[in-house]
């Protein structure tokens, strides 16, 4: 472990660009290792959370893989200066003497192409300041008040999330109505006759292109140039955040504004997507903002909710916000809670489930009131943005249909796996060949043009006229049809995707030709695959449900064509099963999807069995080929997310095989100058605190705690030194550190110590005195369960003498 060591010169005259010198004790040679990645800690995401050198992360040092030779060998060490050998780091000497070696070794898991992510500090730092606060709160009965405030925040999250959802929905509905009314008027003026040769579809086509290109280009430009994190649905990002990975700018107010505008423009522009997925992201942003009682964007501190300013508390509120977003999107409070637990959450408990359910119910209730008033309903029956409508008659099934539902589930799993694979390849192609911002905007416009063109070609070449009275839209189009008829193909396209799904569920039999639905299924399957991954704010739920409803209804129509005596073939029933199967094949969720579909359609609880059969069949078949689309996106973006179980490659290994070592340590009472220069030279985020140190061999001291980088910077920034302790001690509390959360300053914001260069820092009241520790011989699967269950950022590995043997961070569990 001590064979390869690097000395960092912490003297003032050494610039930050200088490379540290590497020593090899065996060969006696020296060299310069790979230079660390520069990190600006003042920005939200910059370094990696795992504690390695290659991508600088939150832990300490990388492990040498047996498959890779050490970077450092066969070099002669320079003769160290006396000032570097004989001094004491806590002494008054200007030189930081006998400096602790810092190591730079190649990491097995830190690939050069992997983006740098930081971990979140879900572990509560129970230092002396925190314990003092706990004792004060116990005396003041603050715990009860804190629980009441927590409930109030969850209720506020539900209300505000619902109001944002209502605003987005109303704007989309009004703009879409204006758009399609204008297009219908243009069709009626330019194609007045049933004979296609006498009409001209070019003018409506150009208008349709115009009304698609303008909003899509505007929305894509906002996402690309202002806030790229708002691209897509946001569910993979929220899921990663809840797993403990800090995603840049994910919960900022500007992110919410761009997300809302991007969703409106994308849906109005006619892209194959929906507004339901982004509502989860919107709810997460609302929760993160409200719970902190301040806005870092507007530099405004309302001085409320200060007790919740840490990653652990914020995580629970974000989960509640995501559940409120799902509930508002689908009008399904139970489904929203289950969706958050099944798909998003990595940590939960009984109290959190209860609070999340209340936020979901409040969100649905608020949305019902607002939208019912908007639509002129007096009984508050308008439920959710994605309102699939109630079936006129109860959906019944015979037991001989269960194998058919299972076959539909298998088909959904195959189609979903193919969709995920194709979409992943398209997105990899985008990332490689369309790196320019203007190219991403143009790509979104091209996909919008492609969608309009394919729709017009279907309308022009397919003759599918149906008698009025069975029209699936409020504004049927007579395009190329006789009097008292409407064009069924145009009816599928001249409305929002949500309305089309509702039509496929509730249209009476005979509303479409087989050819119409067959081509529509293929076209929308391709369009949705090309759309998801564009630099626009859109979700994948609606297009997936639409494709599944189309091929489910198509299968019922084809079967009925060959077996007209089969009265059980209700097209709406099979459209619902097809939508469930396709959603299961793409998203790989079961319980929450079945509950959401039941709540949005109002089907009887007896129909839960066919839904769950289709969903489970789709999930099992799809899992054989690849992961769900959200997990696939997380993998493609190289997010170090921890799964529920350790990877098979780690079975049979011990901590000694995966730990990173040697480790940079800090004395319990150490020199302020040493800490300052050490923070400038290395980018790690967690440092073991040791005592009983002989000389300055810090890595050989006994572990007594752990201190975070953010805490050290605050200590230096506020001059919390032993020499002036009488001035700051009465005013220092745990709130001193919370006030700077979440954007802690970087070491660059700390001025040079100058006259304070000889000062000392006592970490006894700031460090976490009870870090989680394991033995080098403990098994990796057991360590993984501890690490994940406790939401750790750093896990110390100590020997039998309580001396540091290494450190384990998130990236040590990500096999490369």
MITOR-141510 format. One line per 3 residues: number of its first residue (from 0); their letters; for each residue x, z, y negated of C-alpha. Coordinates in steps of 0.1 Angstrom, whole numbers, padded with zeros to 4 digits. Layout:
NUM	A	X:Z:Y; ... $
END
This chain:
0	XXX	0000:0000:0000; 0029:0007:-0024; 0050:-0023:-0014 $
3	XXX	0041:-0045:-0044; 0040:-0029:-0078; 0038:-0041:-0113 $
6	XXX	0051:-0022:-0143; 0032:-0027:-0175; 0051:-0020:-0207 $
9	XXX	0028:0000:-0229; 0052:0001:-0259; 0038:-0010:-0293 $
12	XXX	0061:-0040:-0297; 0048:-0057:-0266; 0021:-0083:-0274 $
15	XXX	-0011:-0087:-0254; 0001:-0121:-0242; 0031:-0108:-0223 $
18	XXX	0028:-0109:-0186; 0036:-0077:-0167; 0067:-0076:-0144 $
21	XXX	0062:-0074:-0107; 0085:-0054:-0084; 0089:-0057:-0047 $
24	XXX	0105:-0027:-0032; 0116:-0045:0000; 0133:-0075:-0016 $
27	XXX	0142:-0061:-0050; 0130:-0091:-0068; 0106:-0096:-0097 $
30	XXX	0082:-0122:-0110; 0052:-0126:-0132; 0018:-0126:-0115 $
33	XXX	-0012:-0146:-0123; -0024:-0137:-0158; -0056:-0117:-0160 $
36	XXX	-0087:-0132:-0174; -0093:-0121:-0210; -0124:-0101:-0213 $
39	XXX	-0145:-0092:-0244; -0163:-0060:-0234; -0185:-0061:-0265 $
42	XXX	-0204:-0090:-0250; -0229:-0083:-0223; -0214:-0101:-0193 $
45	XXX	-0178:-0110:-0192; -0159:-0094:-0164; -0165:-0092:-0128 $
48	XXX	-0180:-0060:-0115; -0159:-0057:-0084; -0126:-0045:-0097 $
51	XXX	-0101:-0072:-0091; -0076:-0091:-0110; -0085:-0127:-0103 $
54	XXX	-0118:-0124:-0119; -0113:-0091:-0138; -0139:-0068:-0126 $
57	XXX	-0152:-0033:-0127; -0133:-0017:-0100; -0096:-0015:-0096 $
60	XXX	-0074:-0036:-0074; -0077:-0063:-0049; -0068:-0063:-0013 $
63	XXX	-0044:-0087:0003; -0060:-0108:0029; -0042:-0113:0061 $
66	XXX	-0049:-0150:0058; -0031:-0152:0024; 0006:-0143:0019 $
69	XXX	0014:-0120:-0010; 0019:-0136:-0043; 0049:-0113:-0050 $
72	XXX	0080:-0116:-0030; 0117:-0123:-0031; 0125:-0113:-0067 $
75	XXX	0150:-0089:-0082; 0137:-0061:-0103; 0151:-0056:-0138 $
78	XXX	0167:-0023:-0146; 0141:-0001:-0162; 0148:0014:-0195 $
81	XXX	0154:0052:-0197; 0125:0056:-0220; 0103:0043:-0192 $
84	XXX	0116:0067:-0166; 0123:0101:-0181; 0094:0108:-0204 $
87	XXX	0059:0123:-0198; 0027:0104:-0205; 0012:0135:-0219 $
90	XXX	0042:0144:-0240; 0047:0138:-0278; 0072:0110:-0273 $
93	XXX	0063:0077:-0290; 0072:0058:-0259; 0047:0060:-0231 $
96	XXX	0071:0072:-0206; 0073:0069:-0168; 0044:0045:-0169 $
99	XXX	0020:0043:-0139; 0025:0010:-0120; -0003:-0015:-0122 $
102	XXX	-0007:-0040:-0094; -0018:-0076:-0095; -0024:-0090:-0061 $
105	XXX	-0044:-0120:-0049; -0080:-0110:-0038; -0095:-0124:-0007 $
108	XXX	-0130:-0124:-0022; -0123:-0134:-0058; -0124:-0171:-0057 $
111	XXX	-0112:-0189:-0088; -0145:-0208:-0091; -0166:-0177:-0089 $
114	XXX	-0182:-0167:-0122; -0173:-0133:-0136; -0201:-0108:-0133 $
117	XXX	-0202:-0071:-0142; -0220:-0045:-0122; -0245:-0021:-0137 $
120	XXX	-0240:0016:-0137; -0270:0027:-0116; -0252:0059:-0105 $
123	XXX	-0259:0087:-0130; -0227:0102:-0144; -0233:0139:-0139 $
126	XXX	-0205:0151:-0161; -0204:0184:-0181; -0223:0169:-0210 $
129	XXX	-0251:0157:-0187; -0253:0191:-0170; -0255:0208:-0204 $
132	XXX	-0284:0185:-0213; -0302:0193:-0180; -0300:0230:-0186 $
135	XXX	-0313:0226:-0222; -0342:0205:-0210; -0351:0229:-0183 $
138	XXX	-0353:0257:-0209; -0374:0236:-0232; -0397:0222:-0204 $
141	XXX	-0385:0187:-0214; -0388:0173:-0179; -0426:0174:-0181 $
144	XXX	-0426:0157:-0215; -0401:0131:-0202; -0425:0123:-0173 $
147	XXX	-0454:0119:-0197; -0433:0096:-0220; -0423:0076:-0189 $
150	XXX	-0460:0070:-0181; -0467:0061:-0217; -0439:0035:-0216 $
153	XXX	-0453:0019:-0184; -0487:0016:-0200; -0472:0000:-0231 $
156	XXX	-0453:-0024:-0209; -0486:-0035:-0192; -0504:-0040:-0225 $
159	XXX	-0477:-0059:-0243; -0469:-0081:-0213; -0506:-0090:-0210 $
162	XXX	-0508:-0099:-0247; -0478:-0122:-0245; -0493:-0138:-0214 $
165	XXX	-0526:-0143:-0232; -0509:-0159:-0262; -0490:-0183:-0240 $
168	XXX	-0521:-0192:-0220; -0543:-0198:-0250; -0517:-0220:-0268 $
171	XXX	-0511:-0240:-0236; -0548:-0245:-0230; -0555:-0256:-0266 $
174	XXX	-0526:-0280:-0268; -0533:-0294:-0233; -0570:-0299:-0243 $
177	XXX	-0560:-0318:-0274; -0535:-0339:-0255; -0558:-0350:-0226 $
180	XXX	-0588:-0355:-0249; -0567:-0379:-0270; -0555:-0397:-0239 $
183	XXX	-0591:-0400:-0225; -0602:-0414:-0259; -0573:-0438:-0259 $
186	XXX	-0583:-0449:-0223; -0619:-0454:-0233; -0609:-0475:-0264 $
189	XXX	-0583:-0497:-0246; -0598:-0500:-0211; -0635:-0502:-0217 $
192	XXX	-0645:-0523:-0187; -0645:-0518:-0150; -0625:-0550:-0145 $
195	XXX	-0589:-0541:-0146; -0579:-0576:-0158; -0598:-0571:-0190 $
198	XXX	-0583:-0537:-0199; -0549:-0527:-0213; -0533:-0495:-0199 $
201	XXX	-0501:-0500:-0219; -0513:-0482:-0251; -0525:-0451:-0233 $
204	XXX	-0493:-0451:-0213; -0472:-0451:-0244; -0493:-0423:-0260 $
207	XXX	-0489:-0403:-0228; -0451:-0409:-0229; -0450:-0398:-0265 $
210	XXX	-0470:-0366:-0258; -0447:-0358:-0229; -0413:-0366:-0244 $
213	XXX	-0417:-0347:-0276; -0426:-0313:-0263; -0402:-0316:-0233 $
216	XXX	-0373:-0326:-0255; -0380:-0298:-0279; -0382:-0272:-0252 $
219	XXX	-0352:-0285:-0233; -0332:-0285:-0266; -0341:-0249:-0274 $
222	XXX	-0332:-0237:-0239; -0299:-0257:-0238; -0286:-0250:-0273 $
225	XXX	-0301:-0216:-0281; -0305:-0196:-0249; -0295:-0212:-0216 $
228	XXX	-0304:-0181:-0196; -0341:-0190:-0201; -0338:-0221:-0179 $
231	XXX	-0359:-0220:-0147; -0384:-0192:-0138; -0360:-0163:-0144 $
234	XXX	-0369:-0146:-0111; -0334:-0150:-0095; -0319:-0135:-0126 $
237	XXX	-0343:-0106:-0127; -0338:-0101:-0090; -0300:-0100:-0095 $
240	XXX	-0303:-0076:-0123; -0324:-0052:-0102; -0298:-0055:-0075 $
243	XXX	-0271:-0041:-0099; -0256:-0073:-0113; -0254:-0076:-0151 $
246	XXX	-0267:-0110:-0161; -0257:-0122:-0196; -0285:-0119:-0222 $
249	XXX	-0312:-0116:-0197; -0333:-0090:-0214; -0329:-0098:-0251 $
252	XXX	-0357:-0105:-0276; -0343:-0139:-0284; -0345:-0147:-0247 $
255	XXX	-0382:-0138:-0246; -0389:-0160:-0277; -0371:-0190:-0263 $
258	XXX	-0387:-0184:-0228; -0422:-0184:-0243; -0417:-0215:-0264 $
261	XXX	-0400:-0233:-0235; -0428:-0225:-0211; -0454:-0238:-0236 $
264	XXX	-0436:-0270:-0243; -0428:-0277:-0206; -0464:-0272:-0194 $
267	XXX	-0479:-0291:-0223; -0453:-0319:-0217; -0467:-0323:-0182 $
270	XXX	-0437:-0314:-0161; -0443:-0303:-0125; -0441:-0266:-0131 $
273	XXX	-0461:-0236:-0141; -0461:-0206:-0164; -0465:-0180:-0138 $
276	XXX	-0428:-0175:-0127; -0415:-0171:-0163; -0441:-0144:-0169 $
279	XXX	-0421:-0121:-0146; -0390:-0127:-0168; -0411:-0120:-0199 $
282	XXX	-0424:-0088:-0185; -0388:-0077:-0176; -0377:-0084:-0212 $
285	XXX	-0406:-0064:-0226; -0399:-0035:-0204; -0362:-0034:-0212 $
288	XXX	-0369:-0035:-0249; -0397:-0010:-0251; -0380:0016:-0229 $
291	XXX	-0348:0018:-0251; -0366:0026:-0284; -0342:0003:-0303 $
294	XXX	-0334:-0033:-0308; -0298:-0045:-0307; -0308:-0079:-0318 $
297	XXX	-0324:-0067:-0351; -0299:-0037:-0353; -0328:-0013:-0355 $
300	XXX	-0329:0021:-0339; -0364:0037:-0338; -0348:0070:-0325 $
303	XXX	-0373:0073:-0297; -0369:0072:-0259; -0333:0082:-0262 $
306	XXX	-0333:0099:-0228; -0339:0066:-0211; -0308:0048:-0225 $
309	XXX	-0289:0042:-0193; -0289:0015:-0166; -0306:0037:-0140 $
312	XXX	-0337:0044:-0161; -0338:0009:-0175; -0338:-0006:-0140 $
315	XXX	-0371:0012:-0131; -0388:0000:-0163; -0376:-0036:-0157 $
318	XXX	-0392:-0035:-0122; -0424:-0023:-0138; -0423:-0051:-0163 $
321	XXX	-0418:-0077:-0136; -0448:-0064:-0117; -0469:-0065:-0149 $
324	XXX	-0458:-0101:-0155; -0469:-0111:-0119; -0502:-0093:-0123 $
327	XXX	-0509:-0110:-0156; -0500:-0144:-0142; -0523:-0141:-0112 $
330	XXX	-0548:-0115:-0121; -0536:-0096:-0090; -0524:-0060:-0097 $
333	XXX	-0518:-0051:-0060; -0501:-0085:-0054; -0480:-0080:-0085 $
336	XXX	-0467:-0047:-0073; -0461:-0060:-0038; -0443:-0091:-0052 $
339	XXX	-0419:-0069:-0072; -0412:-0047:-0042; -0409:-0075:-0016 $
342	XXX	-0390:-0101:-0037; -0373:-0084:-0067; -0366:-0047:-0061 $
345	XXX	-0335:-0033:-0044; -0343:0003:-0052; -0376:0021:-0052 $
348	XXX	-0394:0054:-0045; -0429:0067:-0042; -0432:0076:-0079 $
351	XXX	-0419:0042:-0090; -0444:0024:-0069; -0472:0044:-0084 $
354	XXX	-0461:0038:-0120; -0456:0001:-0112; -0491:-0002:-0099 $
357	XXX	-0505:0015:-0130; -0486:-0010:-0153; -0500:-0039:-0132 $
360	XXX	-0535:-0026:-0134; -0533:-0021:-0172; -0518:-0056:-0176 $
363	XXX	-0547:-0072:-0157; -0573:-0052:-0175; -0559:-0061:-0209 $
366	XXX	-0556:-0097:-0200; -0592:-0098:-0187; -0605:-0083:-0220 $
369	XXX	-0587:-0108:-0242; -0593:-0140:-0222; -0629:-0131:-0215 $
372	XXX	-0635:-0127:-0252; -0616:-0159:-0258; -0638:-0178:-0233 $
375	XXX	-0670:-0161:-0244; -0676:-0141:-0213; -0694:-0108:-0216 $
378	XXX	-0687:-0094:-0182; -0648:-0095:-0183; -0646:-0117:-0152 $
381	XXX	-0617:-0139:-0163; -0589:-0129:-0141; -0553:-0140:-0146 $
384	XXX	-0536:-0171:-0160; -0536:-0187:-0125; -0573:-0185:-0119 $
387	XXX	-0581:-0204:-0087; -0618:-0197:-0089; -0641:-0181:-0063 $
390	XXX	-0653:-0200:-0033; -0691:-0206:-0033; -0695:-0195:0003 $
393	XXX	-0674:-0171:0024; -0645:-0187:0042; -0650:-0184:0079 $
396	XXX	-0628:-0194:0108; -0631:-0198:0145; -0604:-0184:0168 $
399	XXX	-0595:-0218:0182; -0584:-0227:0146; -0556:-0201:0147 $
402	XXX	-0532:-0225:0165; -0540:-0251:0138; -0532:-0226:0111 $
405	XXX	-0499:-0218:0129; -0491:-0256:0130; -0498:-0257:0093 $
408	XXX	-0474:-0228:0089; -0447:-0246:0109; -0452:-0277:0088 $
411	XXX	-0450:-0257:0056; -0417:-0241:0068; -0402:-0275:0076 $
414	XXX	-0414:-0290:0043; -0402:-0259:0024; -0368:-0259:0041 $
417	XXX	-0364:-0296:0033; -0375:-0290:-0003; -0350:-0262:-0008 $
420	XXX	-0322:-0282:0007; -0330:-0313:-0014; -0334:-0292:-0046 $
423	XXX	-0301:-0275:-0040; -0283:-0308:-0036; -0299:-0321:-0068 $
426	XXX	-0288:-0290:-0087; -0253:-0292:-0074; -0252:-0328:-0085 $
429	XXX	-0265:-0317:-0120; -0238:-0290:-0123; -0211:-0315:-0114 $
432	XXX	-0221:-0347:-0132; -0242:-0335:-0161; -0221:-0308:-0178 $
435	XXX	-0229:-0319:-0214; -0257:-0302:-0233; -0272:-0335:-0246 $
438	XXX	-0271:-0348:-0211; -0293:-0319:-0199; -0319:-0326:-0226 $
441	XXX	-0319:-0363:-0218; -0323:-0355:-0181; -0354:-0335:-0188 $
444	XXX	-0368:-0363:-0208; -0361:-0388:-0181; -0379:-0366:-0155 $
447	XXX	-0409:-0364:-0178; -0409:-0402:-0182; -0407:-0406:-0145 $
450	XXX	-0437:-0383:-0140; -0459:-0402:-0165; -0448:-0435:-0151 $
453	XXX	-0456:-0426:-0115; -0490:-0412:-0125; -0499:-0443:-0144 $
456	XXX	-0488:-0465:-0115; -0511:-0445:-0091; -0540:-0447:-0116 $
459	XXX	-0535:-0485:-0120; -0530:-0496:-0084; -0553:-0472:-0065 $
462	XXX	-0590:-0479:-0067; -0606:-0445:-0061; -0639:-0444:-0080 $
465	XXX	-0664:-0416:-0072; -0700:-0410:-0085; -0704:-0386:-0115 $
468	XXX	-0716:-0352:-0105; -0687:-0346:-0082; -0661:-0348:-0109 $
471	XXX	-0633:-0322:-0106; -0626:-0321:-0143; -0645:-0312:-0174 $
474	XXX	-0637:-0346:-0189; -0639:-0373:-0162; -0624:-0407:-0170 $
477	XXX	-0642:-0439:-0162; -0609:-0458:-0161; -0614:-0491:-0141 $
480	XXX	-0647:-0477:-0126; -0683:-0487:-0129; -0709:-0469:-0150 $
483	XXX	-0718:-0434:-0137; -0685:-0433:-0119; -0651:-0416:-0126 $
486	XXX	-0616:-0423:-0115; -0605:-0397:-0090; -0568:-0405:-0093 $
489	XXX	-0569:-0400:-0131; -0588:-0367:-0125; -0558:-0354:-0106 $
492	XXX	-0534:-0361:-0134; -0554:-0357:-0166; -0553:-0319:-0164 $
495	XXX	-0528:-0290:-0160; -0514:-0283:-0126; -0533:-0251:-0123 $
498	XXX	-0566:-0270:-0128; -0556:-0295:-0102; -0550:-0267:-0076 $
501	XXX	-0584:-0253:-0085; -0599:-0287:-0080; -0584:-0292:-0046 $
504	XXX	-0597:-0258:-0035; -0633:-0263:-0047; -0640:-0301:-0048 $
507	XXX	-0668:-0310:-0024; -0659:-0332:0007; -0654:-0368:-0001 $
510	XXX	-0640:-0363:-0036; -0608:-0382:-0029; -0596:-0410:-0007 $
513	XXX	-0570:-0403:0020; -0546:-0428:0003; -0550:-0410:-0030 $
516	XXX	-0541:-0376:-0017; -0513:-0390:0005; -0495:-0407:-0024 $
519	XXX	-0502:-0377:-0047; -0486:-0353:-0022; -0455:-0375:-0019 $
522	XXX	-0451:-0381:-0056; -0456:-0345:-0066; -0433:-0333:-0039 $
525	XXX	-0405:-0354:-0053; -0414:-0346:-0089; -0414:-0308:-0083 $
528	XXX	-0381:-0310:-0065; -0365:-0330:-0094; -0380:-0307:-0120 $
531	XXX	-0370:-0273:-0107; -0334:-0269:-0120; -0338:-0287:-0153 $
534	XXX	-0328:-0269:-0184; -0364:-0260:-0192; -0385:-0228:-0187 $
537	XXX	-0407:-0234:-0157; -0417:-0217:-0125; -0419:-0232:-0090 $
540	XXX	-0451:-0214:-0078; -0477:-0238:-0092; -0461:-0271:-0080 $
543	XXX	-0454:-0256:-0046; -0490:-0244:-0043; -0503:-0278:-0055 $
546	XXX	-0483:-0298:-0030; -0494:-0275:-0002; -0530:-0276:-0013 $
549	XXX	-0528:-0314:-0014; -0514:-0319:0021; -0536:-0292:0035 $
552	XXX	-0567:-0309:0022; -0553:-0343:0033; -0548:-0330:0069 $
555	XXX	-0585:-0318:0070; -0597:-0352:0057; -0576:-0372:0083 $
558	XXX	-0588:-0350:0111; -0624:-0353:0100; -0620:-0391:0098 $
561	XXX	-0611:-0392:0135; -0634:-0363:0146; -0665:-0365:0123 $
564	XXX	-0683:-0340:0145; -0658:-0312:0136; -0679:-0292:0112 $
567	XXX	-0653:-0264:0109; -0630:-0287:0088; -0638:-0273:0054 $
570	XXX	-0613:-0291:0030; -0611:-0261:0006; -0602:-0238:0034 $
573	XXX	-0574:-0260:0047; -0562:-0266:0011; -0558:-0228:0008 $
576	XXX	-0540:-0225:0041; -0517:-0255:0032; -0509:-0239:-0002 $
579	XXX	-0500:-0206:0016; -0479:-0224:0042; -0460:-0244:0016 $
582	XXX	-0454:-0213:-0006; -0441:-0194:0024; -0418:-0223:0033 $
585	XXX	-0403:-0224:-0002; -0403:-0188:-0013; -0402:-0170:0021 $
588	XXX	-0425:-0142:0011; -0454:-0130:0032; -0473:-0099:0023 $
591	XXX	-0473:-0103:-0015; -0482:-0140:-0013; -0512:-0134:0010 $
594	XXX	-0525:-0106:-0012; -0520:-0127:-0044; -0539:-0156:-0028 $
597	XXX	-0567:-0133:-0017; -0570:-0117:-0051; -0569:-0150:-0070 $
600	XXX	-0595:-0167:-0048; -0617:-0138:-0039; -0617:-0146:-0002 $
603	XXX	-0628:-0119:0023; -0604:-0095:0039; -0612:-0111:0072 $
606	XXX	-0594:-0143:0060; -0562:-0123:0056; -0553:-0130:0092 $
609	XXX	-0552:-0168:0089; -0532:-0165:0057; -0506:-0142:0072 $
612	XXX	-0503:-0163:0103; -0495:-0194:0082; -0471:-0175:0059 $
615	XXX	-0452:-0158:0088; -0449:-0191:0107; -0436:-0209:0076 $
618	XXX	-0411:-0181:0069; -0397:-0180:0104; -0393:-0217:0106 $
621	XXX	-0378:-0220:0072; -0354:-0192:0077; -0340:-0210:0107 $
624	XXX	-0327:-0237:0083; -0319:-0220:0050; -0327:-0192:0026 $
627	XXX	-0357:-0191:0002; -0353:-0209:-0031; -0346:-0178:-0052 $
630	XXX	-0319:-0166:-0028; -0305:-0201:-0026; -0302:-0202:-0064 $
633	XXX	-0284:-0168:-0064; -0259:-0181:-0038; -0253:-0214:-0056 $
636	XXX	-0245:-0194:-0088; -0221:-0172:-0069; -0239:-0140:-0080 $
639	XXX	-0224:-0110:-0060; -0257:-0097:-0048; -0259:-0072:-0020 $
642	XXX	-0283:-0080:0008; -0302:-0055:0028; -0277:-0055:0057 $
645	XXX	-0240:-0061:0057; -0228:-0095:0067; -0219:-0100:0104 $
648	XXX	-0182:-0105:0095; -0179:-0069:0085; -0190:-0053:0118 $
651	XXX	-0162:-0035:0135; -0142:-0031:0103; -0132:0001:0086 $
654	XXX	-0127:0009:0049; -0090:0004:0052; -0096:-0033:0059 $
657	XXX	-0116:-0041:0028; -0105:-0016:0001; -0086:-0027:-0030 $
660	XXX	-0053:-0009:-0036; -0032:0004:-0052; -0054:0019:-0079 $
663	XXX	-0049:0026:-0116; -0055:0063:-0121; -0056:0085:-0152 $
666	XXX	-0045:0121:-0155; -0071:0148:-0162; -0051:0154:-0194 $
669	XXX	-0034:0122:-0204; -0018:0106:-0234; -0042:0088:-0257 $
672	XXX	-0016:0061:-0262; -0013:0055:-0225; -0051:0051:-0222 $
675	XXX	-0052:0028:-0252; -0025:0005:-0239; -0038:0006:-0203 $
678	XXX	-0073:-0005:-0215; -0057:-0033:-0234; -0036:-0045:-0205 $
681	XXX	-0062:-0044:-0177; -0098:-0052:-0176; -0112:-0029:-0149 $
684	XXX	-0142:-0007:-0155; -0136:0024:-0134; -0106:0047:-0131 $
687	XXX	-0101:0076:-0108; -0091:0108:-0126; -0064:0128:-0108 $
690	XXX	-0046:0161:-0113; -0017:0178:-0094; 0004:0149:-0105 $
693	XXX	0042:0151:-0099; 0058:0135:-0129; 0038:0104:-0137 $
696	XXX	0030:0091:-0102; -0007:0091:-0110; -0017:0072:-0079 $
699	XXX	-0004:0101:-0058; -0024:0128:-0075; -0055:0145:-0061 $
702	XXX	-0088:0130:-0071; -0110:0152:-0093; -0134:0126:-0107 $
705	XXX	-0139:0091:-0121; -0142:0078:-0156; -0157:0045:-0169 $
708	XXX	-0141:0021:-0193; -0170:0024:-0217; -0165:0062:-0218 $
711	XXX	-0128:0059:-0225; -0134:0034:-0254; -0160:0058:-0269 $
714	XXX	-0135:0087:-0266; -0109:0067:-0285; -0133:0052:-0310 $
717	XXX	-0146:0087:-0320; -0112:0104:-0317; -0123:0130:-0291 $
720	XXX	-0088:0144:-0287; -0076:0179:-0277; -0058:0184:-0310 $
723	XXX	-0089:0181:-0331; -0114:0195:-0306; -0127:0221:-0330 $
726	XXX	-0141:0194:-0352; -0160:0172:-0327; -0169:0196:-0299 $
729	XXX	-0200:0212:-0315; -0215:0177:-0323; -0206:0159:-0291 $
732	XXX	-0232:0155:-0264; -0243:0130:-0238; -0263:0113:-0266 $
735	XXX	-0229:0104:-0282; -0224:0079:-0255; -0261:0068:-0251 $
738	XXX	-0263:0058:-0288; -0239:0029:-0281; -0257:0017:-0250 $
741	XXX	-0261:-0011:-0239; -0235:-0030:-0259; -0205:-0007:-0258 $
744	XXX	-0176:-0018:-0280; -0145:-0034:-0266; -0110:-0020:-0268 $
747	XXX	-0103:-0045:-0296; -0126:-0025:-0319; -0104:0005:-0315 $
750	XXX	-0077:0006:-0342; -0041:0013:-0333; -0035:0050:-0329 $
753	XXX	-0006:0052:-0353; -0005:0088:-0364; -0026:0098:-0333 $
756	XXX	-0002:0082:-0309; 0009:0116:-0296; -0026:0130:-0291 $
759	XXX	-0040:0140:-0257; -0073:0133:-0241; -0089:0159:-0218 $
762	XXX	-0113:0142:-0195; -0127:0173:-0178; -0160:0172:-0198 $
765	XXX	-0164:0134:-0198; -0156:0123:-0163; -0180:0123:-0133 $
768	XXX	-0167:0152:-0112; -0186:0142:-0081; -0179:0105:-0073 $
771	XXX	-0189:0093:-0039; -0159:0092:-0016; -0153:0079:0019 $
774	XXX	-0124:0081:0044; -0102:0050:0052; -0114:0051:0088 $
777	XXX	-0151:0051:0080; -0170:0020:0093; -0178:-0007:0068 $
780	XXX	-0216:-0010:0078; -0220:0027:0071; -0201:0024:0038 $
783	XXX	-0223:-0006:0029; -0255:0014:0034; -0241:0043:0013 $
786	XXX	-0230:0019:-0014; -0263:0000:-0016; -0287:0029:-0012 $
789	XXX	-0270:0049:-0040; -0266:0018:-0063; -0229:0025:-0067 $
792	XXX	-0205:0006:-0088; -0173:0022:-0075; -0167:0039:-0042 $
795	XXX	-0134:0059:-0039; -0115:0059:-0006; -0094:0090:-0002 $
798	XXX	-0072:0103:0025; -0072:0138:0042; -0053:0153:0013 $
801	XXX	-0079:0141:-0013; -0054:0115:-0027; -0066:0080:-0036 $
804	XXX	-0061:0054:-0009; -0081:0026:-0025; -0113:0017:-0042 $
807	XXX	-0143:-0004:-0030; -0166:-0023:-0053; -0194:-0049:-0050 $
810	XXX	-0172:-0079:-0044; -0155:-0062:-0014; -0188:-0068:0005 $
813	XXX	-0191:-0105:-0005; -0174:-0125:0022; -0156:-0156:0011 $
END
